[in-house]
Amino acid sequence: MPTRLKSFIGTIVIIGLVVLYALIATTFASATLATQPWWVHLAYFVFSGLLWILPAMLIIKWMAGPKRSK
């Protein structure tokens, strides 16, 4: 698959991932953390704010393709 096509597909998938993840994380927080203290909210949003990076890294790694040996 050409690199440009992989980059295009990966970009669309990452945008979809971020939108879907934000909706799920916010819905979960609204439903379960409403009565929790501020520090629980802070810890949750720091953790959930960093968690989406893991699948995004895998997508970016796929987009870059295999390393070429010289």
N, C-alpha and C positions, 0 to 999 in steps of 0.2 A: 504494500500500500504506500502511495507517495507520502512524503513527510507533510506536505501542505494539507492533504486531506486528513491525515491523522491529527494535525494541529487544529483543523476546523472542527472535527468531530469531538476532540478532547475539550475544546473551548466550550462548545455547546453543552457537553455533559457536565463540565465543572459549573457552569452557570446554573443549570438545572439542579445540580447537587446543592449548591449554596442556597438557592431559593427554597427548595424542599426542606433542607436541614434547618434553615432559619424558622420556617413555619412550624416544623415539628418541635424544635427546641423551645420556641416561644409558647406554643400551645401547652406543652408539658409543664413549663414553668408557671404559666397562668393557672393551670388546673391543680398543681400540687404544692406550689410554694407561696400561695397567697397569704398564709398566716405565719410564715417563717420569719425569723429576724433578718435584718439587713445583711449580716455576714454570710448567711446561707445563700441569699440571692447573689451576693458577690462571688462566692466560691462556685456556685453553679454556672454563672455566666462566664467566669474565667475558664472553667473546665470545658463547658460546651462551646465556647468561642474558639478554643484551640483544637477541639476534637475533629472538626471538619477537615483539618489540614491532612490527616492521615489518608483518607481516600483520595484527596486532591493530589497528594504526592504520588500515589500509585498511577493516577491518570496521567500526570505530567511525565512520569517515568516511561509509561507506554508511548506517549506522544513523542518523546525523544528517540525512541527506538533503541536497538542494541548498539553497544559501543563498537566502533570499527577498530580493528587492530591494524597497526601499520607495519 
